[in-house]
Amino acid sequence: MSYEARIHAITHSEVMLERLPDAFVGSRIFFISDIHKRKLSKEFLQSIQVKADWVILGGDIMEKNVPLERVKENLKILAAIGPMYAVLGNHDLKADTEGLAKILREVGGTLLRNENVLLECRGEQICLTGIDQPIYKRDGYPRIPGMPLGYNGLCRIVAVHDPVWIRSVSEKPADLILAGHTHGGQIRLPFLGALRLNGFYRKYDCGWFKWVQPQAAVKLPQMLISRGFGNRRVTLRLCCPAEMHLIQLKKAKTAKS
C-alpha cells in the first residue's frame, strides 16, 4: 500500500477525437493531477526522457502547510517537459492561491481561471479551457466561457479539477475533458471498488468515460479522470496506484469518411 502511494508511474493512452485538426495528430499531453504534498522526481522524468507538446495540471497542485519552495521545484520539473497550463483544485483554494499563481507565472506556466487559450500547431488551433473550481460546491460552477470569436466548431479540451462539473452542463461541451479530484478512491477492493466514494463518484471514479450525443456540437465527448499523483490523509493506496499520464492525440474517422 505504501509502494502504490509513492510510486512514480506514467499511464500511456491514445485518445481518438473526431474534430482534431490534422496538424495535431500525434501530439502529446502530459497530464498530472492532485500532487498535494508529494515531491516529483526529476531523475525519473529525465530517465525516461518524457517530452510533451503541452503539460496540463488538473488542480490540487498543493495543500495547506506545503512549503512554496517544494511547489516551485515541482513546477520547474513539469515546466521542463513542455508549455504548462493549470487549473485550481479545492485544496489550492484553501492553501496559498496567490503564492501558487505567482510561482506558476515565474516558471512560465499559465493559470486558467474559467478562460480559454488557443493551442497552436503548424498553423492550426485547438481550444484549451480551464474551468474554475468553486470554493464551496453549493456555489456551483461558473458558466463555461464561450469559444473565442470566429472559432466556433474548434476542437476543445477542458481541464477541470472535479469531474462533478459535468452535472452542471446539459451537453458535454468538449471533445476531451481532463479531471482528477477522486484519487480513484485511493483504497479499492476487488469487486467492491472504492470504499470511500459514494453517489456520483462511485460511477465516475477514475479512468476513461465516453458519451454519444448525436444532436450536440460535440458528438463523441470523452473524459479521463486521473487517480492522481498525491494522496489525501494517509500515504497509502490499495489496487489504485498513483499515476501521471501521457496522452497521444489521434484523429477518429467520422461516419462520412
Contacts in CASP RR format, 6 or more apart in sequence:
PFRMAT RR
TARGET T0000
AUTHOR 0000-0000-0000
METHOD contacts of the structure
MODEL  1
MSYEARIHAITHSEVMLERLPDAFVGSRIFFISDIHKRKLSKEFLQSIQV
KADWVILGGDIMEKNVPLERVKENLKILAAIGPMYAVLGNHDLKADTEGL
AKILREVGGTLLRNENVLLECRGEQICLTGIDQPIYKRDGYPRIPGMPLG
YNGLCRIVAVHDPVWIRSVSEKPADLILAGHTHGGQIRLPFLGALRLNGF
YRKYDCGWFKWVQPQAAVKLPQMLISRGFGNRRVTLRLCCPAEMHLIQLK
KAKTAKS
1 236 0 8 1.000
1 237 0 8 1.000
1 238 0 8 1.000
2 235 0 8 1.000
2 236 0 8 1.000
4 236 0 8 1.000
4 237 0 8 1.000
4 238 0 8 1.000
4 239 0 8 1.000
4 240 0 8 1.000
4 241 0 8 1.000
4 242 0 8 1.000
5 186 0 8 1.000
5 230 0 8 1.000
5 231 0 8 1.000
5 234 0 8 1.000
5 235 0 8 1.000
5 236 0 8 1.000
5 237 0 8 1.000
5 241 0 8 1.000
5 242 0 8 1.000
6 38 0 8 1.000
6 235 0 8 1.000
6 242 0 8 1.000
7 241 0 8 1.000
7 242 0 8 1.000
8 40 0 8 1.000
8 41 0 8 1.000
8 44 0 8 1.000
8 242 0 8 1.000
8 244 0 8 1.000
9 241 0 8 1.000
9 242 0 8 1.000
9 243 0 8 1.000
9 244 0 8 1.000
10 48 0 8 1.000
10 50 0 8 1.000
10 243 0 8 1.000
10 244 0 8 1.000
10 245 0 8 1.000
10 246 0 8 1.000
11 243 0 8 1.000
11 244 0 8 1.000
11 245 0 8 1.000
11 246 0 8 1.000
12 245 0 8 1.000
12 246 0 8 1.000
12 248 0 8 1.000
13 208 0 8 1.000
13 224 0 8 1.000
13 245 0 8 1.000
13 246 0 8 1.000
13 247 0 8 1.000
13 248 0 8 1.000
14 247 0 8 1.000
14 248 0 8 1.000
14 249 0 8 1.000
14 250 0 8 1.000
15 176 0 8 1.000
15 222 0 8 1.000
15 224 0 8 1.000
15 247 0 8 1.000
15 248 0 8 1.000
15 249 0 8 1.000
15 250 0 8 1.000
16 250 0 8 1.000
16 251 0 8 1.000
16 252 0 8 1.000
17 155 0 8 1.000
17 175 0 8 1.000
17 176 0 8 1.000
17 222 0 8 1.000
17 249 0 8 1.000
17 250 0 8 1.000
17 251 0 8 1.000
17 252 0 8 1.000
18 175 0 8 1.000
18 219 0 8 1.000
18 220 0 8 1.000
18 251 0 8 1.000
18 252 0 8 1.000
18 254 0 8 1.000
19 153 0 8 1.000
19 154 0 8 1.000
19 155 0 8 1.000
19 175 0 8 1.000
19 218 0 8 1.000
20 126 0 8 1.000
20 155 0 8 1.000
20 175 0 8 1.000
20 249 0 8 1.000
20 250 0 8 1.000
20 251 0 8 1.000
20 252 0 8 1.000
21 121 0 8 1.000
21 124 0 8 1.000
21 125 0 8 1.000
21 126 0 8 1.000
21 155 0 8 1.000
22 124 0 8 1.000
22 251 0 8 1.000
23 121 0 8 1.000
23 122 0 8 1.000
23 123 0 8 1.000
23 124 0 8 1.000
24 121 0 8 1.000
24 124 0 8 1.000
24 126 0 8 1.000
24 155 0 8 1.000
24 249 0 8 1.000
25 249 0 8 1.000
25 250 0 8 1.000
25 251 0 8 1.000
26 248 0 8 1.000
26 249 0 8 1.000
26 250 0 8 1.000
27 53 0 8 1.000
27 54 0 8 1.000
27 121 0 8 1.000
27 248 0 8 1.000
27 249 0 8 1.000
28 51 0 8 1.000
28 52 0 8 1.000
28 53 0 8 1.000
28 246 0 8 1.000
28 247 0 8 1.000
28 248 0 8 1.000
28 249 0 8 1.000
29 52 0 8 1.000
29 53 0 8 1.000
29 54 0 8 1.000
29 55 0 8 1.000
29 56 0 8 1.000
29 157 0 8 1.000
29 178 0 8 1.000
29 245 0 8 1.000
29 246 0 8 1.000
29 247 0 8 1.000
29 249 0 8 1.000
30 50 0 8 1.000
30 52 0 8 1.000
30 54 0 8 1.000
30 55 0 8 1.000
30 56 0 8 1.000
30 78 0 8 1.000
30 81 0 8 1.000
30 82 0 8 1.000
30 244 0 8 1.000
30 245 0 8 1.000
30 246 0 8 1.000
30 247 0 8 1.000
31 55 0 8 1.000
31 56 0 8 1.000
31 57 0 8 1.000
31 58 0 8 1.000
31 178 0 8 1.000
31 224 0 8 1.000
31 226 0 8 1.000
31 244 0 8 1.000
31 245 0 8 1.000
31 246 0 8 1.000
31 247 0 8 1.000
32 55 0 8 1.000
32 56 0 8 1.000
32 57 0 8 1.000
32 58 0 8 1.000
32 78 0 8 1.000
32 226 0 8 1.000
32 228 0 8 1.000
32 229 0 8 1.000
32 244 0 8 1.000
32 245 0 8 1.000
33 57 0 8 1.000
33 58 0 8 1.000
33 59 0 8 1.000
33 60 0 8 1.000
33 161 0 8 1.000
33 178 0 8 1.000
33 179 0 8 1.000
33 180 0 8 1.000
33 181 0 8 1.000
33 226 0 8 1.000
33 228 0 8 1.000
33 229 0 8 1.000
34 58 0 8 1.000
34 59 0 8 1.000
34 60 0 8 1.000
34 180 0 8 1.000
34 181 0 8 1.000
34 183 0 8 1.000
34 226 0 8 1.000
34 228 0 8 1.000
34 229 0 8 1.000
34 230 0 8 1.000
35 57 0 8 1.000
35 60 0 8 1.000
35 61 0 8 1.000
35 62 0 8 1.000
35 74 0 8 1.000
35 229 0 8 1.000
35 230 0 8 1.000
36 60 0 8 1.000
36 62 0 8 1.000
36 63 0 8 1.000
36 66 0 8 1.000
36 91 0 8 1.000
36 229 0 8 1.000
36 230 0 8 1.000
36 231 0 8 1.000
36 232 0 8 1.000
37 62 0 8 1.000
37 63 0 8 1.000
37 65 0 8 1.000
37 66 0 8 1.000
37 70 0 8 1.000
37 230 0 8 1.000
38 229 0 8 1.000
38 230 0 8 1.000
38 231 0 8 1.000
38 242 0 8 1.000
39 70 0 8 1.000
39 73 0 8 1.000
39 74 0 8 1.000
40 73 0 8 1.000
40 74 0 8 1.000
40 77 0 8 1.000
40 78 0 8 1.000
40 229 0 8 1.000
42 77 0 8 1.000
45 77 0 8 1.000
45 80 0 8 1.000
45 81 0 8 1.000
50 81 0 8 1.000
50 246 0 8 1.000
51 81 0 8 1.000
51 82 0 8 1.000
52 81 0 8 1.000
52 82 0 8 1.000
52 246 0 8 1.000
53 82 0 8 1.000
53 83 0 8 1.000
53 119 0 8 1.000
53 121 0 8 1.000
54 82 0 8 1.000
54 83 0 8 1.000
54 84 0 8 1.000
54 85 0 8 1.000
54 119 0 8 1.000
54 128 0 8 1.000
55 78 0 8 1.000
55 79 0 8 1.000
55 81 0 8 1.000
55 82 0 8 1.000
55 83 0 8 1.000
55 84 0 8 1.000
55 85 0 8 1.000
56 84 0 8 1.000
56 85 0 8 1.000
56 86 0 8 1.000
56 128 0 8 1.000
56 157 0 8 1.000
56 159 0 8 1.000
56 178 0 8 1.000
57 78 0 8 1.000
57 84 0 8 1.000
57 85 0 8 1.000
57 86 0 8 1.000
57 87 0 8 1.000
57 159 0 8 1.000
58 86 0 8 1.000
58 87 0 8 1.000
58 89 0 8 1.000
58 159 0 8 1.000
58 160 0 8 1.000
58 161 0 8 1.000
58 178 0 8 1.000
58 179 0 8 1.000
58 180 0 8 1.000
58 226 0 8 1.000
59 86 0 8 1.000
59 87 0 8 1.000
59 88 0 8 1.000
59 89 0 8 1.000
59 92 0 8 1.000
59 133 0 8 1.000
59 161 0 8 1.000
59 180 0 8 1.000
59 181 0 8 1.000
60 89 0 8 1.000
60 90 0 8 1.000
60 91 0 8 1.000
60 92 0 8 1.000
60 161 0 8 1.000
60 180 0 8 1.000
60 181 0 8 1.000
61 71 0 8 1.000
61 74 0 8 1.000
61 75 0 8 1.000
61 86 0 8 1.000
61 88 0 8 1.000
61 89 0 8 1.000
61 92 0 8 1.000
61 100 0 8 1.000
62 68 0 8 1.000
62 71 0 8 1.000
62 91 0 8 1.000
62 92 0 8 1.000
62 95 0 8 1.000
62 96 0 8 1.000
62 100 0 8 1.000
63 91 0 8 1.000
63 92 0 8 1.000
63 94 0 8 1.000
63 95 0 8 1.000
64 91 0 8 1.000
64 94 0 8 1.000
64 95 0 8 1.000
65 95 0 8 1.000
66 95 0 8 1.000
68 96 0 8 1.000
68 99 0 8 1.000
68 100 0 8 1.000
68 103 0 8 1.000
71 100 0 8 1.000
71 103 0 8 1.000
72 103 0 8 1.000
72 106 0 8 1.000
72 107 0 8 1.000
75 84 0 8 1.000
75 103 0 8 1.000
75 104 0 8 1.000
75 107 0 8 1.000
75 109 0 8 1.000
76 107 0 8 1.000
78 84 0 8 1.000
79 107 0 8 1.000
79 108 0 8 1.000
79 109 0 8 1.000
83 109 0 8 1.000
83 110 0 8 1.000
84 104 0 8 1.000
84 107 0 8 1.000
84 108 0 8 1.000
84 109 0 8 1.000
84 110 0 8 1.000
85 109 0 8 1.000
85 110 0 8 1.000
85 111 0 8 1.000
85 112 0 8 1.000
85 117 0 8 1.000
85 128 0 8 1.000
85 130 0 8 1.000
85 159 0 8 1.000
86 104 0 8 1.000
86 109 0 8 1.000
86 110 0 8 1.000
86 111 0 8 1.000
86 112 0 8 1.000
86 159 0 8 1.000
87 111 0 8 1.000
87 112 0 8 1.000
87 113 0 8 1.000
87 130 0 8 1.000
87 131 0 8 1.000
87 132 0 8 1.000
87 133 0 8 1.000
87 159 0 8 1.000
87 160 0 8 1.000
87 161 0 8 1.000
88 97 0 8 1.000
88 100 0 8 1.000
88 111 0 8 1.000
88 113 0 8 1.000
88 132 0 8 1.000
88 133 0 8 1.000
88 161 0 8 1.000
89 133 0 8 1.000
89 161 0 8 1.000
89 162 0 8 1.000
89 181 0 8 1.000
90 133 0 8 1.000
90 135 0 8 1.000
90 161 0 8 1.000
90 162 0 8 1.000
90 181 0 8 1.000
92 100 0 8 1.000
92 133 0 8 1.000
93 133 0 8 1.000
93 135 0 8 1.000
100 111 0 8 1.000
101 111 0 8 1.000
104 110 0 8 1.000
104 111 0 8 1.000
105 111 0 8 1.000
110 117 0 8 1.000
112 128 0 8 1.000
112 129 0 8 1.000
112 130 0 8 1.000
112 159 0 8 1.000
113 130 0 8 1.000
113 132 0 8 1.000
114 130 0 8 1.000
114 131 0 8 1.000
114 132 0 8 1.000
114 142 0 8 1.000
114 144 0 8 1.000
114 145 0 8 1.000
115 129 0 8 1.000
115 130 0 8 1.000
115 145 0 8 1.000
116 127 0 8 1.000
116 128 0 8 1.000
116 129 0 8 1.000
116 130 0 8 1.000
116 145 0 8 1.000
116 146 0 8 1.000
116 147 0 8 1.000
116 148 0 8 1.000
117 127 0 8 1.000
117 128 0 8 1.000
118 125 0 8 1.000
118 126 0 8 1.000
118 127 0 8 1.000
118 128 0 8 1.000
118 148 0 8 1.000
118 151 0 8 1.000
119 125 0 8 1.000
119 126 0 8 1.000
119 127 0 8 1.000
119 128 0 8 1.000
119 157 0 8 1.000
125 151 0 8 1.000
125 154 0 8 1.000
126 154 0 8 1.000
126 155 0 8 1.000
126 156 0 8 1.000
126 157 0 8 1.000
127 147 0 8 1.000
127 148 0 8 1.000
127 151 0 8 1.000
127 154 0 8 1.000
127 155 0 8 1.000
127 156 0 8 1.000
127 157 0 8 1.000
128 156 0 8 1.000
128 157 0 8 1.000
128 158 0 8 1.000
128 159 0 8 1.000
129 144 0 8 1.000
129 145 0 8 1.000
129 156 0 8 1.000
129 157 0 8 1.000
129 158 0 8 1.000
129 159 0 8 1.000
129 174 0 8 1.000
130 158 0 8 1.000
130 159 0 8 1.000
130 160 0 8 1.000
131 141 0 8 1.000
131 142 0 8 1.000
131 144 0 8 1.000
131 158 0 8 1.000
131 159 0 8 1.000
131 160 0 8 1.000
131 161 0 8 1.000
131 165 0 8 1.000
132 141 0 8 1.000
132 142 0 8 1.000
133 160 0 8 1.000
133 161 0 8 1.000
133 162 0 8 1.000
134 140 0 8 1.000
134 141 0 8 1.000
134 142 0 8 1.000
137 164 0 8 1.000
140 168 0 8 1.000
141 165 0 8 1.000
141 168 0 8 1.000
144 158 0 8 1.000
144 169 0 8 1.000
144 173 0 8 1.000
147 153 0 8 1.000
147 154 0 8 1.000
147 156 0 8 1.000
148 154 0 8 1.000
153 217 0 8 1.000
155 175 0 8 1.000
156 173 0 8 1.000
156 174 0 8 1.000
156 175 0 8 1.000
156 176 0 8 1.000
156 218 0 8 1.000
157 174 0 8 1.000
157 175 0 8 1.000
157 176 0 8 1.000
157 177 0 8 1.000
157 178 0 8 1.000
158 173 0 8 1.000
158 174 0 8 1.000
158 176 0 8 1.000
158 177 0 8 1.000
158 178 0 8 1.000
159 177 0 8 1.000
159 178 0 8 1.000
159 179 0 8 1.000
160 177 0 8 1.000
160 178 0 8 1.000
160 179 0 8 1.000
161 179 0 8 1.000
161 180 0 8 1.000
161 181 0 8 1.000
162 179 0 8 1.000
162 180 0 8 1.000
162 181 0 8 1.000
163 177 0 8 1.000
163 179 0 8 1.000
163 180 0 8 1.000
163 181 0 8 1.000
163 182 0 8 1.000
163 201 0 8 1.000
163 204 0 8 1.000
163 223 0 8 1.000
163 225 0 8 1.000
164 181 0 8 1.000
164 200 0 8 1.000
164 201 0 8 1.000
164 204 0 8 1.000
165 179 0 8 1.000
166 172 0 8 1.000
166 177 0 8 1.000
166 204 0 8 1.000
166 223 0 8 1.000
167 200 0 8 1.000
171 213 0 8 1.000
171 216 0 8 1.000
171 217 0 8 1.000
171 218 0 8 1.000
172 211 0 8 1.000
172 213 0 8 1.000
172 216 0 8 1.000
172 218 0 8 1.000
172 221 0 8 1.000
172 223 0 8 1.000
173 217 0 8 1.000
173 218 0 8 1.000
173 221 0 8 1.000
174 218 0 8 1.000
174 221 0 8 1.000
175 218 0 8 1.000
175 220 0 8 1.000
175 221 0 8 1.000
175 222 0 8 1.000
176 221 0 8 1.000
176 222 0 8 1.000
176 223 0 8 1.000
176 224 0 8 1.000
177 221 0 8 1.000
177 222 0 8 1.000
177 223 0 8 1.000
177 224 0 8 1.000
178 223 0 8 1.000
178 224 0 8 1.000
178 226 0 8 1.000
179 223 0 8 1.000
179 224 0 8 1.000
179 225 0 8 1.000
179 226 0 8 1.000
180 225 0 8 1.000
180 226 0 8 1.000
180 228 0 8 1.000
181 225 0 8 1.000
182 194 0 8 1.000
182 197 0 8 1.000
182 201 0 8 1.000
182 204 0 8 1.000
182 205 0 8 1.000
182 206 0 8 1.000
182 225 0 8 1.000
182 227 0 8 1.000
183 206 0 8 1.000
183 227 0 8 1.000
183 228 0 8 1.000
183 230 0 8 1.000
183 231 0 8 1.000
183 232 0 8 1.000
183 240 0 8 1.000
184 194 0 8 1.000
184 197 0 8 1.000
184 205 0 8 1.000
184 206 0 8 1.000
184 225 0 8 1.000
184 227 0 8 1.000
184 228 0 8 1.000
184 240 0 8 1.000
185 194 0 8 1.000
185 195 0 8 1.000
185 196 0 8 1.000
185 197 0 8 1.000
185 201 0 8 1.000
185 205 0 8 1.000
185 206 0 8 1.000
185 227 0 8 1.000
185 240 0 8 1.000
186 194 0 8 1.000
186 196 0 8 1.000
186 231 0 8 1.000
186 232 0 8 1.000
186 236 0 8 1.000
186 237 0 8 1.000
186 238 0 8 1.000
186 240 0 8 1.000
187 194 0 8 1.000
187 195 0 8 1.000
187 196 0 8 1.000
187 236 0 8 1.000
187 237 0 8 1.000
187 238 0 8 1.000
187 239 0 8 1.000
187 240 0 8 1.000
188 194 0 8 1.000
188 195 0 8 1.000
188 238 0 8 1.000
188 239 0 8 1.000
188 240 0 8 1.000
189 195 0 8 1.000
189 238 0 8 1.000
189 239 0 8 1.000
190 239 0 8 1.000
193 205 0 8 1.000
193 239 0 8 1.000
194 201 0 8 1.000
194 202 0 8 1.000
194 205 0 8 1.000
194 240 0 8 1.000
197 205 0 8 1.000
204 223 0 8 1.000
204 225 0 8 1.000
205 225 0 8 1.000
206 225 0 8 1.000
206 226 0 8 1.000
206 227 0 8 1.000
206 240 0 8 1.000
207 224 0 8 1.000
207 225 0 8 1.000
207 226 0 8 1.000
207 227 0 8 1.000
208 222 0 8 1.000
208 223 0 8 1.000
208 224 0 8 1.000
209 222 0 8 1.000
209 223 0 8 1.000
209 224 0 8 1.000
209 225 0 8 1.000
210 220 0 8 1.000
210 221 0 8 1.000
210 222 0 8 1.000
210 223 0 8 1.000
211 220 0 8 1.000
211 221 0 8 1.000
211 222 0 8 1.000
212 219 0 8 1.000
212 220 0 8 1.000
213 219 0 8 1.000
213 220 0 8 1.000
213 221 0 8 1.000
220 252 0 8 1.000
224 245 0 8 1.000
224 247 0 8 1.000
226 243 0 8 1.000
226 244 0 8 1.000
226 245 0 8 1.000
227 240 0 8 1.000
227 241 0 8 1.000
227 242 0 8 1.000
227 243 0 8 1.000
228 242 0 8 1.000
228 243 0 8 1.000
228 244 0 8 1.000
229 242 0 8 1.000
229 243 0 8 1.000
229 244 0 8 1.000
230 242 0 8 1.000
231 237 0 8 1.000
231 242 0 8 1.000
END
